[in-house]
């Protein structure tokens, strides 16, 4: 017995595994797949259809559903499989989107009966194909116009068992009449829809004059879900010219005063009910919107409806602007007009699409004219032969009667009347009852009419202008017969209220607290009224307390001449029972840096005054700390040349008591201090100092108790000050120094 041969590992590798460059693999395997997806699935052609749409509609056309009764959707799906090799679920999903009940298309092609779901809701699912019924909408007469007259080319289906149209001879630019979205390999297509009547009129004008301003004749996109379009001439010009750009859409709503609720009844085409409701709920839970008590979907057979219940006293207009800014109630449709032209993907503007469609439509009409000319010429040729037997009908009958063999009837007629085989066949097939003079004369009378018709068809075929006139006439007929009012209302961008970011921040009175250990708290007035004693860290003391509002800006000055800016709304509300936010962490302070002063402002009005130990003072407008960008840290916020004794924000000129070594003092009004040009200016000398003396304390006027303020007042600077009276030392517990802060 022969020994069985074994295969070595090396031989297996050599026989079954071949090494190949990755670029070759991509070229041989991946690129054909990518092109198949682009050409045969995802990108629409100039007739406005993807292959799956075209196969489905043509199947329904062959089933006689253009004029017949509706049939079960399952029947159509089954028949479509002869052209479309995909599964029944994929075919049915395609059909659902084409129906009028789904409301995905501005111009639906399928007349439907049953539950086909809604495009604007992911939860309103369509019923199974065995429960629903369909037929073609009447506008499909324009989609299949003269398709039996060789207007378009036919190709084999996937198994070669039948023919299908490569394109459909649509009499209007369907490519722009309906939205079309597709994602291929390495490219995508996103085409918005335009109102049918407006599109047909604009196309007719463009055909007459391709220099026409399309923005003037084609107002703006129109969508099946309605809503409002924020009109921007600049944005539309970009889309019309390049095929790329976006249009802004937003929902329509009405306020029900009786039930104190907002009813949203039209939404942007790019979103759905559930996405809107979920986002509103999330905003309410996060505390970003506090005026809504409930939101729910109340859509039914009568249409879309989202109900938003409100708190009493809510500013409805302001709330809707917040919702427009923070939810999909306002959205954008991104345009990418990627179309297959002769099998090649091209991104085209509206004018270029209309040009290619016009060329396609002119070619279809030329083919139709050539078909009609051929058919009428064939008929004319037959009638010419018939006219030759008019002079002697008896001769024709005699030839037929005298012919012994049937196969010789046609040759004998050809010889007897000098006609060709086609004419002889036609004459031979005439019924016996029609072999009379009246019948033959009527048929021959058609010759003149046919001759004129053929001549007219030839003239039209040779004239591009006449063909264009036919297209324009068809376009205006379509607009008149199938045109409907716009669904999406156009609102000019100048008429839209634009709110700033601050407008979306809820404003309410708050109180700010700063402690010596650098803890910060923002407490609402409502919470403060019910609060007990402020909780502080052990041995910590309250350094500052200031009333303000939630929309204010906070400025924190540090001991290292920095100022840190923070939006009050960015800090969460605290309770009196909490320690608050630790500023070194919140502001990311440097090592050894602490906050020594805090102020809040809404408009950066007023000034900051700085008093230094060397007897100098600086006055800086608070607006010097205002920045256009959202900078969080400003360096050189005040001078570092001398020790800072006190800083304060003043809304108007104020009096301050400056003390020198607890022996002399002066009452100074800040109007004597000139405004500094820079934040970190060293200031001007306001107090004349002796050697080894310094300004040791600064009081606001109300903080220093005396019966003789005018005794200390100075009317010019610098000043040497006045000796502090003994009774004032006692009253104010001098000597001593005051900590920084108000």
C-alpha positions as CSV (number, residue, x, y, z in Angstrom):
1,X,0.0,0.0,0.0
2,X,1.4,3.4,-1.1
3,X,2.2,5.8,1.7
4,X,0.0,8.9,1.7
5,X,1.8,12.1,0.9
6,X,1.7,14.9,3.5
7,X,1.7,18.6,2.8
8,X,4.4,20.6,4.5
9,X,3.7,24.0,6.1
10,X,5.9,25.7,3.4
11,X,4.0,24.0,0.5
12,X,0.7,25.1,2.1
13,X,1.9,28.7,2.3
14,X,3.1,28.6,-1.3
15,X,-0.1,27.1,-2.7
16,X,-2.8,29.0,-0.8
17,X,-1.3,32.2,0.5
18,X,-0.1,34.8,-1.9
19,X,1.7,38.0,-0.9
20,X,0.3,41.2,-2.5
21,X,0.9,44.9,-2.1
22,X,-1.8,46.6,-0.2
23,X,-2.2,49.2,-2.9
24,X,-2.9,46.4,-5.4
25,X,-5.4,44.9,-3.0
26,X,-7.2,48.2,-2.7
27,X,-7.3,48.7,-6.4
28,X,-8.5,45.3,-7.3
29,X,-11.0,44.8,-4.5
30,X,-11.9,47.9,-2.5
31,X,-12.2,50.4,-5.4
32,X,-14.7,48.4,-7.4
33,X,-16.8,48.1,-4.2
34,X,-16.5,51.8,-3.5
35,X,-17.6,52.7,-7.1
36,X,-20.5,50.3,-6.9
37,X,-21.8,52.0,-3.8
38,X,-21.3,55.4,-5.4
39,X,-22.9,54.6,-8.7
40,X,-25.4,51.9,-7.9
41,X,-26.7,52.9,-4.4
42,X,-26.1,56.1,-2.6
43,X,-25.8,59.0,-5.1
44,X,-28.8,60.2,-7.1
45,X,-28.7,60.7,-10.9
46,X,-30.0,63.6,-12.9
47,X,-33.6,62.3,-12.9
48,X,-33.5,62.6,-9.1
49,X,-33.6,58.9,-8.2
50,X,-31.3,56.4,-6.8
51,X,-31.5,52.9,-8.4
52,X,-33.6,51.5,-5.6
53,X,-36.2,54.3,-6.1
54,X,-36.2,53.9,-9.8
55,X,-36.6,50.1,-9.7
56,X,-39.5,50.3,-7.3
57,X,-41.5,52.9,-9.2
58,X,-40.9,51.2,-12.6
59,X,-42.2,48.0,-11.1
60,X,-45.3,49.7,-9.9
61,X,-45.7,51.3,-13.4
62,X,-45.5,47.8,-15.0
63,X,-48.1,46.5,-12.5
64,X,-50.5,49.1,-13.9
65,X,-50.7,51.0,-10.6
66,X,-50.6,54.4,-12.3
67,X,-54.3,54.3,-13.0
68,X,-55.5,51.1,-11.3
69,X,-56.6,50.4,-7.8
70,X,-54.2,50.1,-4.8
71,X,-52.6,46.7,-4.2
72,X,-50.9,45.3,-1.1
73,X,-47.5,46.7,-0.5
74,X,-46.2,43.1,-0.1
75,X,-47.2,42.4,-3.7
76,X,-45.2,45.4,-4.9
77,X,-42.2,44.4,-2.8
78,X,-42.3,40.9,-4.3
79,X,-42.5,42.1,-7.9
80,X,-39.7,44.6,-7.3
81,X,-37.3,41.8,-6.4
82,X,-37.2,41.0,-10.1
83,X,-35.2,44.2,-10.5
84,X,-33.8,44.8,-7.1
85,X,-31.8,41.9,-5.5
86,X,-32.0,43.4,-2.0
87,X,-34.2,41.9,0.7
88,X,-37.9,42.7,1.1
89,X,-37.3,44.9,4.2
90,X,-34.9,47.2,2.3
91,X,-37.3,47.5,-0.6
92,X,-40.3,48.2,1.7
93,X,-38.3,50.9,3.6
94,X,-37.6,52.5,0.3
95,X,-41.3,52.5,-0.6
96,X,-42.3,53.9,2.8
97,X,-40.2,57.0,2.2
98,X,-41.8,57.6,-1.2
99,X,-45.4,57.6,0.3
100,X,-47.5,60.7,1.0
101,X,-48.4,59.4,4.5
102,X,-44.7,59.2,5.6
103,X,-44.3,62.9,4.7
104,X,-40.6,62.5,3.9
105,X,-41.0,64.0,0.4
106,X,-42.2,67.4,-0.7
107,X,-43.6,65.7,-3.8
108,X,-44.5,62.1,-2.9
109,X,-44.8,59.5,-5.6
110,X,-46.8,56.7,-3.9
111,X,-50.4,57.1,-2.9
112,X,-50.7,55.1,0.3
113,X,-53.3,53.6,2.5
114,X,-52.5,52.4,6.0
115,X,-49.9,53.2,8.6
116,X,-46.6,54.3,7.0
117,X,-45.2,56.0,10.1
118,X,-44.0,59.6,10.1
119,X,-40.6,60.9,8.9
120,X,-40.5,63.3,11.8
121,X,-40.9,60.6,14.5
122,X,-38.6,57.6,15.1
123,X,-41.2,56.0,17.4
124,X,-44.2,56.2,15.0
125,X,-43.1,53.0,13.1
126,X,-44.8,51.9,9.9
127,X,-46.9,48.8,9.7
128,X,-45.9,45.6,8.0
129,X,-46.2,45.4,4.2
130,X,-49.0,42.9,4.4
131,X,-51.3,45.5,6.0
132,X,-50.7,48.5,3.8
133,X,-51.7,49.3,0.3
134,X,-50.2,51.5,-2.4
135,X,-50.5,52.8,-6.0
136,X,-48.7,55.5,-7.9
137,X,-49.6,59.2,-7.4
138,X,-50.9,61.0,-10.5
139,X,-47.7,63.1,-10.7
140,X,-46.0,59.9,-11.8
141,X,-47.5,60.5,-15.2
142,X,-44.8,63.1,-15.5
143,X,-42.2,60.7,-14.2
144,X,-43.0,58.1,-16.9
145,X,-44.0,60.5,-19.7
146,X,-43.6,58.8,-23.1
147,X,-41.3,56.1,-21.6
148,X,-42.6,53.7,-24.2
149,X,-41.4,56.1,-27.0
150,X,-37.7,55.4,-26.5
151,X,-37.2,58.6,-24.5
152,X,-34.6,56.8,-22.3
153,X,-32.2,53.9,-22.6
154,X,-33.1,50.5,-21.1
155,X,-30.6,48.1,-19.6
156,X,-30.6,44.4,-18.4
157,X,-31.7,43.7,-14.9
158,X,-29.3,41.9,-12.5
159,X,-29.9,38.5,-14.0
160,X,-30.6,39.5,-17.6
161,X,-34.2,38.3,-17.5
162,X,-35.8,41.6,-18.2
163,X,-35.1,45.3,-19.1
164,X,-35.3,48.3,-16.9
165,X,-34.8,52.1,-17.6
166,X,-31.4,53.5,-16.9
167,X,-33.1,56.8,-16.1
168,X,-36.8,58.0,-15.9
169,X,-37.8,60.7,-18.4
170,X,-39.3,63.1,-15.7
171,X,-40.7,66.2,-17.2
172,X,-39.6,68.4,-14.3
173,X,-36.3,68.6,-12.4
174,X,-37.2,66.1,-9.7
175,X,-33.5,66.2,-8.6
176,X,-34.3,69.5,-6.9
177,X,-38.0,68.9,-6.1
178,X,-37.4,66.4,-3.3
179,X,-34.8,66.1,-0.6
180,X,-32.2,63.4,-1.2
181,X,-29.7,62.1,1.3
182,X,-27.0,59.5,0.6
183,X,-23.8,58.3,2.2
184,X,-21.4,56.5,-0.2
185,X,-17.7,55.5,0.3
186,X,-15.6,58.6,0.6
187,X,-18.4,61.0,-0.4
188,X,-22.0,61.9,0.4
189,X,-24.9,63.7,-1.1
190,X,-27.4,66.0,0.6
191,X,-29.9,67.8,-1.6
192,X,-32.6,70.0,-0.2
193,X,-36.0,70.3,-1.8
194,X,-37.6,73.3,-3.6
195,X,-41.3,74.1,-4.0
196,X,-42.5,72.4,-7.2
197,X,-44.3,75.4,-8.7
198,X,-41.4,77.8,-8.0
199,X,-38.9,75.3,-9.3
200,X,-40.7,74.7,-12.6
201,X,-41.1,78.5,-13.2
202,X,-37.4,79.1,-12.3
203,X,-36.3,76.3,-14.6
204,X,-38.4,77.7,-17.5
205,X,-36.8,81.1,-17.0
206,X,-33.3,79.6,-16.8
207,X,-33.9,77.7,-20.0
208,X,-34.9,80.9,-21.7
209,X,-31.9,82.9,-20.2
210,X,-29.2,81.1,-18.4
211,X,-27.9,84.4,-17.0
212,X,-31.0,84.9,-14.9
213,X,-30.4,85.5,-11.1
214,X,-31.6,82.3,-9.6
215,X,-31.9,83.9,-6.2
216,X,-34.6,86.1,-7.6
217,X,-36.6,83.5,-9.4
218,X,-36.1,80.6,-6.9
219,X,-36.8,82.1,-3.5
220,X,-35.5,79.4,-1.1
221,X,-35.7,75.7,-0.3
222,X,-39.0,74.2,0.9
223,X,-39.4,71.2,3.1
224,X,-42.2,68.7,3.7
225,X,-42.2,69.3,7.5
226,X,-42.8,73.0,7.1
227,X,-41.3,75.3,9.7
228,X,-39.5,78.5,9.1
229,X,-36.4,79.2,7.0
230,X,-34.1,82.0,8.0
231,X,-33.4,83.7,4.7
232,X,-29.8,84.8,4.1
233,X,-29.1,86.0,0.5
234,X,-25.3,85.3,1.1
235,X,-25.9,81.7,2.1
236,X,-28.3,81.0,-0.7
237,X,-25.9,82.5,-3.3
238,X,-23.2,80.2,-2.1
239,X,-25.5,77.1,-2.4
240,X,-26.9,78.1,-5.8
241,X,-23.3,78.7,-7.1
242,X,-21.3,75.9,-5.5
243,X,-23.8,73.3,-4.3
244,X,-22.4,73.6,-0.8
245,X,-23.6,75.5,2.3
246,X,-26.4,75.3,4.8
247,X,-29.8,76.9,5.4
248,X,-31.1,77.6,8.9
249,X,-34.5,76.2,9.9
250,X,-36.6,76.5,13.0
251,X,-39.9,75.3,14.3
252,X,-43.3,77.0,14.3
253,X,-45.2,77.4,17.5
254,X,-48.3,79.0,19.0
255,X,-49.0,80.0,22.6
256,X,-52.2,78.8,24.2
257,X,-53.0,81.5,26.8
258,X,-55.9,79.5,28.3
259,X,-53.8,76.4,29.2
260,X,-50.5,78.4,29.5
261,X,-48.6,76.2,27.2
262,X,-46.6,76.3,23.9
263,X,-47.7,74.1,21.1
264,X,-45.0,73.3,18.5
265,X,-46.7,72.1,15.3
266,X,-44.0,72.3,12.6
267,X,-40.3,71.3,13.1
268,X,-37.1,71.5,11.0
269,X,-36.7,68.7,8.4
270,X,-33.4,67.7,9.9
271,X,-34.8,66.5,13.3
272,X,-37.6,64.6,14.9
273,X,-40.0,64.8,17.8
274,X,-38.1,62.5,20.2
275,X,-34.8,64.4,19.8
276,X,-36.5,67.7,20.7
277,X,-38.4,66.3,23.7
278,X,-35.3,64.5,25.0
279,X,-33.2,67.7,24.8
280,X,-35.8,69.9,26.5
281,X,-36.1,67.3,29.3
282,X,-32.3,67.2,29.7
283,X,-32.1,71.0,29.9
284,X,-34.9,71.1,32.6
285,X,-33.2,68.4,34.7
286,X,-29.8,70.3,34.4
287,X,-31.5,73.4,35.7
288,X,-30.6,75.4,32.6
289,X,-34.3,76.1,31.9
290,X,-36.6,76.7,34.8
291,X,-39.8,77.9,33.2
292,X,-41.1,74.5,31.9
293,X,-43.2,72.2,34.1
294,X,-43.8,69.5,31.5
295,X,-43.2,68.6,27.8
296,X,-44.9,65.8,25.9
297,X,-45.6,64.5,22.4
298,X,-49.3,64.9,21.5
299,X,-49.0,64.1,17.8
300,X,-51.9,62.2,16.3
301,X,-53.6,61.6,12.9
302,X,-54.2,65.3,12.7
303,X,-50.5,66.0,12.6
304,X,-47.4,66.9,14.7
305,X,-47.8,68.5,18.1
306,X,-45.3,69.0,20.9
307,X,-46.9,70.6,24.1
308,X,-44.7,72.5,26.5
309,X,-46.4,73.5,29.8
310,X,-45.1,76.7,31.4
311,X,-44.8,78.2,34.8
312,X,-47.0,81.2,35.5
313,X,-45.5,84.5,34.4
314,X,-43.1,83.0,31.9
315,X,-41.8,85.2,29.1
316,X,-42.8,83.0,26.2
317,X,-40.8,84.8,23.5
318,X,-37.6,84.7,25.5
319,X,-38.1,81.1,26.4
320,X,-38.6,80.1,22.7
321,X,-35.4,82.0,21.8
322,X,-33.6,79.9,24.5
323,X,-35.1,76.7,23.1
324,X,-34.2,77.7,19.5
325,X,-30.6,78.2,20.7
326,X,-30.3,75.1,22.9
327,X,-32.5,72.4,21.2
328,X,-33.1,71.0,17.7
329,X,-36.1,73.3,17.4
330,X,-33.6,75.3,15.4
331,X,-31.3,73.4,13.1
332,X,-29.5,73.7,9.8
333,X,-29.8,71.6,6.6
334,X,-26.3,71.1,5.2
335,X,-26.3,71.1,1.4
336,X,-23.9,69.0,-0.7
337,X,-25.4,68.7,-4.2
338,X,-23.5,65.7,-5.3
339,X,-25.1,64.2,-8.4
340,X,-24.1,61.4,-10.8
341,X,-23.7,62.8,-14.3
342,X,-23.1,60.1,-16.9
343,X,-21.9,57.8,-14.1
344,X,-19.5,60.4,-12.7
345,X,-20.2,62.0,-9.3
346,X,-20.1,65.8,-9.5
347,X,-20.8,68.5,-6.9
348,X,-22.9,71.1,-8.8
349,X,-24.7,74.4,-8.1
350,X,-28.4,74.8,-8.8
351,X,-27.7,76.5,-12.2
352,X,-25.3,73.6,-13.3
353,X,-27.9,71.0,-12.2
354,X,-30.6,72.7,-14.2
355,X,-28.3,72.9,-17.2
356,X,-27.5,69.1,-17.0
357,X,-31.2,68.3,-16.5
358,X,-32.1,70.5,-19.5
359,X,-29.6,68.6,-21.6
360,X,-31.0,65.3,-20.4
361,X,-34.5,66.4,-21.1
362,X,-33.7,67.7,-24.6
363,X,-32.1,64.4,-25.4
364,X,-35.2,62.6,-24.2
365,X,-37.5,64.8,-26.4
366,X,-35.2,64.3,-29.4
367,X,-35.5,60.5,-28.9
368,X,-39.2,60.8,-28.6
369,X,-39.4,62.9,-31.8
370,X,-37.3,60.4,-33.6
371,X,-39.5,57.6,-32.4
372,X,-42.7,59.5,-33.6
373,X,-41.1,60.3,-36.9
374,X,-40.2,56.6,-37.4
375,X,-43.7,55.4,-36.5
376,X,-45.5,58.0,-38.6
377,X,-43.1,57.4,-41.5
378,X,-43.8,53.7,-41.4
379,X,-47.6,54.4,-41.4
380,X,-47.1,56.9,-44.3
381,X,-45.3,54.2,-46.2
382,X,-48.1,51.8,-45.7
383,X,-50.7,54.2,-46.8
384,X,-48.7,55.1,-49.9
385,X,-48.9,51.5,-50.9
386,X,-52.6,51.4,-50.1
387,X,-53.2,54.5,-52.4
388,X,-51.8,52.5,-55.4
389,X,-54.7,50.0,-55.3
390,X,-57.3,52.8,-55.2
391,X,-57.2,53.0,-59.0
392,X,-58.0,49.3,-59.4
393,X,-59.5,47.5,-56.4
394,X,-60.8,44.8,-58.6
395,X,-57.3,44.1,-59.9
396,X,-56.1,43.6,-56.3
397,X,-59.0,41.2,-55.6
398,X,-58.3,39.4,-58.8
399,X,-54.6,39.0,-58.0
400,X,-55.5,37.5,-54.6
401,X,-58.2,35.2,-56.0
402,X,-56.0,34.1,-58.9
403,X,-53.1,33.2,-56.6
404,X,-53.0,29.4,-56.0
405,X,-50.5,29.4,-53.1
406,X,-50.9,31.7,-50.1
407,X,-47.2,32.4,-50.0
408,X,-47.4,33.9,-53.4
409,X,-50.0,36.5,-52.5
410,X,-47.5,39.1,-51.3
411,X,-45.1,38.7,-54.3
412,X,-48.0,38.9,-56.8
413,X,-49.3,42.1,-55.2
414,X,-45.8,43.5,-55.2
415,X,-45.5,42.8,-58.9
416,X,-49.0,43.9,-59.8
417,X,-48.8,47.3,-58.2
418,X,-45.0,47.9,-58.0
419,X,-45.0,48.1,-54.2
420,X,-42.6,46.7,-51.6
421,X,-43.1,43.7,-49.3
422,X,-44.1,45.7,-46.3
423,X,-46.8,47.6,-48.3
424,X,-48.0,44.3,-49.8
425,X,-48.2,42.6,-46.4
426,X,-50.4,45.5,-45.2
427,X,-52.7,45.3,-48.1
428,X,-52.9,41.5,-47.9
429,X,-54.0,41.7,-44.3
430,X,-56.9,44.1,-44.9
431,X,-60.2,42.5,-43.9
432,X,-62.5,41.6,-46.7
433,X,-65.2,44.0,-45.4
434,X,-62.6,46.9,-45.7
435,X,-61.9,46.3,-49.3
436,X,-64.2,49.1,-50.4
437,X,-63.7,52.5,-51.9
438,X,-64.9,54.4,-48.9
439,X,-62.4,52.7,-46.5
440,X,-59.5,53.1,-48.8
441,X,-60.2,56.8,-49.5
442,X,-60.4,57.6,-45.7
443,X,-57.0,55.9,-45.2
444,X,-55.4,57.7,-48.1
445,X,-56.8,61.0,-46.8
446,X,-54.5,60.6,-43.8
447,X,-51.5,60.9,-46.1
448,X,-51.5,64.7,-46.3
449,X,-52.0,65.1,-42.5
450,X,-49.2,62.6,-41.9
451,X,-46.9,64.4,-44.3
452,X,-47.4,67.7,-42.5
453,X,-46.9,66.0,-39.1
454,X,-43.7,64.4,-40.2
455,X,-42.4,67.6,-41.6
456,X,-43.3,69.5,-38.4
457,X,-41.6,66.8,-36.3
458,X,-38.4,67.1,-38.4
459,X,-38.4,70.8,-38.0
460,X,-38.8,70.5,-34.3
461,X,-36.0,67.9,-34.1
462,X,-33.6,70.2,-35.9
463,X,-34.4,73.2,-33.6
464,X,-33.1,73.4,-30.1
465,X,-35.3,76.5,-29.5
466,X,-38.5,74.6,-30.3
467,X,-37.4,71.7,-28.1
468,X,-36.8,74.1,-25.2
469,X,-40.2,75.6,-25.8
470,X,-41.7,72.1,-25.4
471,X,-39.8,71.7,-22.1
472,X,-41.0,75.1,-20.8
473,X,-44.6,74.3,-21.8
474,X,-44.4,71.0,-19.9
475,X,-42.8,72.6,-16.9
476,X,-45.6,75.2,-16.7
477,X,-48.3,72.5,-17.1
478,X,-46.7,70.6,-14.2
479,X,-46.6,73.7,-12.0
480,X,-50.3,74.5,-12.8
481,X,-51.5,70.9,-12.3
482,X,-49.4,69.8,-9.3
483,X,-48.0,73.0,-7.8
484,X,-48.9,73.7,-4.2
485,X,-48.2,76.6,-1.8
486,X,-45.0,76.7,0.1
487,X,-44.8,74.7,3.4
488,X,-41.7,76.3,4.8
489,X,-42.2,80.0,5.6
490,X,-39.4,82.4,4.7
491,X,-38.3,84.8,7.3
492,X,-35.5,87.4,6.6
493,X,-32.6,87.2,8.9
494,X,-32.9,90.9,9.7
495,X,-36.3,90.2,11.2
496,X,-35.0,87.5,13.5
497,X,-34.2,88.6,17.0
498,X,-30.6,87.6,17.9
499,X,-30.0,87.2,21.6
500,X,-26.6,87.3,23.3
501,X,-25.3,84.5,25.4
502,X,-26.2,86.5,28.5
503,X,-29.8,86.6,27.5
504,X,-30.0,82.8,28.0
505,X,-28.7,83.1,31.5
506,X,-31.4,83.3,34.2
507,X,-31.0,86.5,36.2
508,X,-31.9,86.7,39.8
509,X,-30.6,88.5,42.9
510,X,-27.7,86.9,44.7
511,X,-25.2,87.7,47.5
512,X,-21.5,87.0,47.1
513,X,-19.3,86.0,50.1
514,X,-15.5,85.9,50.3
515,X,-13.7,84.6,53.3
516,X,-10.1,85.2,54.5
517,X,-9.3,81.5,53.8
518,X,-10.4,82.1,50.2
519,X,-13.7,80.3,50.2
520,X,-16.4,81.8,48.0
521,X,-20.2,81.4,48.0
522,X,-23.0,82.6,45.8
523,X,-26.3,82.4,47.5
524,X,-29.7,83.4,46.0
525,X,-31.7,86.0,48.0
526,X,-34.5,83.5,48.3
527,X,-32.2,81.0,49.9
528,X,-30.5,83.6,52.0
529,X,-33.8,84.7,53.6
530,X,-34.4,81.2,54.9
531,X,-30.8,80.6,55.8
532,X,-29.2,80.6,59.3
533,X,-25.7,81.5,60.2
534,X,-23.0,81.3,57.5
535,X,-20.9,78.2,57.8
536,X,-17.2,78.9,57.9
537,X,-14.1,76.8,58.3
538,X,-12.6,76.8,61.8
539,X,-10.7,80.1,62.5
540,X,-11.9,81.5,59.1
541,X,-13.6,84.9,59.0
542,X,-15.8,86.6,56.5
543,X,-13.8,89.1,54.4
544,X,-16.3,90.5,52.0
545,X,-20.0,90.4,51.3
546,X,-21.6,92.0,48.2
547,X,-25.1,91.9,46.8
548,X,-25.4,91.4,43.0
549,X,-27.1,89.4,40.3
550,X,-26.5,86.1,38.6
551,X,-25.6,87.7,35.2
552,X,-22.7,89.8,36.7
553,X,-19.0,89.3,36.1
554,X,-16.9,88.6,39.2
555,X,-13.4,90.1,39.5
556,X,-11.0,88.5,42.1
557,X,-7.8,90.5,42.9
558,X,-4.9,88.5,44.2
559,X,-1.9,89.4,46.3
560,X,0.3,88.8,43.3
561,X,-1.2,91.7,41.2
562,X,-3.4,89.4,39.1
563,X,-7.1,89.7,38.6
564,X,-9.2,86.6,37.8
565,X,-12.5,86.9,36.0
566,X,-15.5,84.6,36.3
567,X,-19.1,84.6,35.3
568,X,-21.3,84.5,38.3
569,X,-23.6,82.1,36.4
570,X,-20.7,79.7,36.0
571,X,-20.7,79.1,39.8
572,X,-23.4,76.9,41.2
573,X,-25.7,78.4,43.9
574,X,-24.6,77.4,47.4
575,X,-26.3,77.2,50.8
576,X,-25.4,79.1,53.9
577,X,-24.7,75.7,55.5
578,X,-22.0,74.9,52.9
579,X,-18.3,76.1,52.9
580,X,-18.5,77.1,49.3
581,X,-16.0,76.9,46.5
582,X,-12.3,77.0,47.3
583,X,-10.9,79.7,45.1
584,X,-7.3,78.3,44.6
585,X,-8.9,75.3,43.0
586,X,-11.7,77.2,41.2
587,X,-9.4,79.9,39.7
588,X,-6.3,77.7,39.5
589,X,-4.2,80.1,41.5
590,X,-0.4,80.0,41.6
591,X,1.4,78.6,44.6
592,X,1.3,81.1,47.5
593,X,-1.3,83.3,45.7
594,X,-4.5,84.3,47.6
595,X,-7.5,86.4,46.8
596,X,-7.6,89.7,48.8
597,X,-10.5,91.5,47.2
598,X,-13.6,90.7,45.2
599,X,-16.1,92.8,43.3
600,X,-19.0,92.2,40.9
601,X,-20.1,94.3,38.0
602,X,-22.7,94.1,35.2
603,X,-21.4,96.9,33.0
604,X,-17.8,97.7,34.2
605,X,-18.8,101.1,35.3
606,X,-17.0,102.9,38.2
607,X,-13.4,102.9,39.2
608,X,-10.9,100.9,41.3
609,X,-8.8,102.9,43.8
610,X,-5.5,101.6,45.2
611,X,-3.7,103.1,48.2
612,X,-0.1,102.2,48.8
613,X,2.2,102.3,51.8
614,X,4.5,104.9,50.1
615,X,1.7,107.5,50.2
616,X,0.7,107.1,46.6
617,X,-2.8,106.3,45.3
618,X,-4.0,105.2,41.8
619,X,-7.5,105.4,40.3
620,X,-8.2,103.0,37.4
621,X,-11.5,102.8,35.4
622,X,-13.1,99.4,36.0
623,X,-13.5,99.2,32.2
624,X,-9.8,98.6,32.0
625,X,-10.5,95.1,33.2
626,X,-13.1,94.4,30.5
627,X,-12.0,92.1,27.7
628,X,-13.7,91.2,24.4
629,X,-12.5,87.6,24.7
630,X,-13.4,85.4,27.6
631,X,-10.0,85.7,29.3
632,X,-9.9,84.3,32.8
633,X,-6.7,85.9,34.1
634,X,-5.3,89.4,33.7
635,X,-1.7,90.1,34.9
636,X,-0.4,93.5,36.2
637,X,-3.8,94.3,37.6
638,X,-2.3,97.0,39.9
639,X,1.1,98.3,40.8
640,X,3.7,96.1,42.5
641,X,6.1,99.0,43.3
642,X,5.0,99.5,46.8
643,X,3.0,97.6,49.4
644,X,-0.7,97.7,48.8
645,X,-2.6,99.0,51.9
646,X,-6.2,99.0,50.5
647,X,-8.2,98.7,47.3
648,X,-11.8,99.5,46.7
649,X,-14.3,99.8,43.9
650,X,-16.3,103.1,43.8
651,X,-19.3,103.9,41.8
652,X,-18.8,107.6,42.2
653,X,-16.1,109.8,43.9
654,X,-15.9,109.0,47.6
655,X,-14.0,110.0,50.8
656,X,-11.3,107.9,52.3
657,X,-9.4,108.4,55.6
658,X,-5.6,107.7,55.2
659,X,-3.6,107.1,58.3
660,X,0.2,107.5,58.7
661,X,1.7,105.4,61.5
662,X,-1.4,106.0,63.7
663,X,-0.3,109.6,64.4
664,X,-1.5,111.6,61.4
665,X,-4.5,111.2,59.1
666,X,-6.1,112.9,56.1
667,X,-9.6,112.8,54.7
668,X,-9.2,112.5,50.9
669,X,-11.8,112.6,48.2
670,X,-10.9,110.5,45.2
671,X,-11.8,113.3,42.8
672,X,-8.3,114.6,43.6
673,X,-6.7,111.4,42.2
674,X,-6.4,111.6,38.4
675,X,-7.3,108.5,36.3
676,X,-4.3,106.4,35.5
677,X,-3.7,105.5,31.9
678,X,-2.6,101.9,32.8
679,X,-3.8,99.4,35.3
680,X,-0.5,99.0,37.0
681,X,0.4,102.7,37.3
682,X,2.3,103.6,40.5
683,X,-0.2,106.4,41.1
684,X,0.3,109.9,42.4
685,X,1.6,111.1,45.8
686,X,-1.3,111.9,48.0
687,X,0.3,111.8,51.5
688,X,3.7,113.3,52.2
689,X,5.7,111.0,54.4
690,X,8.7,111.4,56.6
691,X,11.6,109.0,56.7
692,X,10.7,105.6,58.1
693,X,7.0,106.5,58.0
694,X,4.3,104.9,55.9
695,X,0.6,104.8,55.2
696,X,-0.5,102.0,57.6
697,X,-4.3,102.0,57.2
698,X,-7.0,103.3,54.9
699,X,-10.7,103.6,56.0
700,X,-13.8,104.4,54.1
701,X,-15.3,107.6,55.6
702,X,-18.1,105.7,57.3
703,X,-15.6,103.3,58.9
704,X,-13.8,106.1,60.8
705,X,-15.8,107.7,63.6
706,X,-15.2,111.4,64.4
707,X,-17.2,114.5,65.0
708,X,-14.8,116.7,62.9
709,X,-14.4,115.2,59.5
710,X,-13.6,118.6,58.0
711,X,-10.6,118.9,60.4
712,X,-8.9,116.1,58.5
713,X,-10.0,117.0,55.0
714,X,-7.5,118.0,52.5
715,X,-8.4,120.0,49.3
716,X,-5.1,119.4,47.5
717,X,-2.5,116.7,47.1
718,X,0.0,115.8,48.3
719,X,-0.8,116.6,51.9
720,X,1.1,116.3,55.2
721,X,-2.1,115.4,57.0
722,X,-3.4,116.3,60.5
723,X,-2.5,114.9,63.9
724,X,-5.1,112.5,65.1
725,X,-7.1,113.8,68.0
726,X,-6.9,111.7,71.2
727,X,-10.7,111.3,71.4
728,X,-10.7,109.9,67.9
729,X,-7.8,107.5,68.8
730,X,-9.9,106.2,71.6
731,X,-13.2,106.0,69.6
732,X,-11.5,104.1,66.8
733,X,-9.2,102.0,69.0
734,X,-6.0,103.3,67.5
735,X,-3.2,102.6,66.9
736,X,-3.8,99.6,64.7
737,X,-4.0,98.5,61.1
738,X,-6.9,97.4,59.1
739,X,-6.9,94.4,56.9
740,X,-7.5,94.7,53.2
741,X,-11.1,94.6,52.0
742,X,-14.2,96.5,52.6
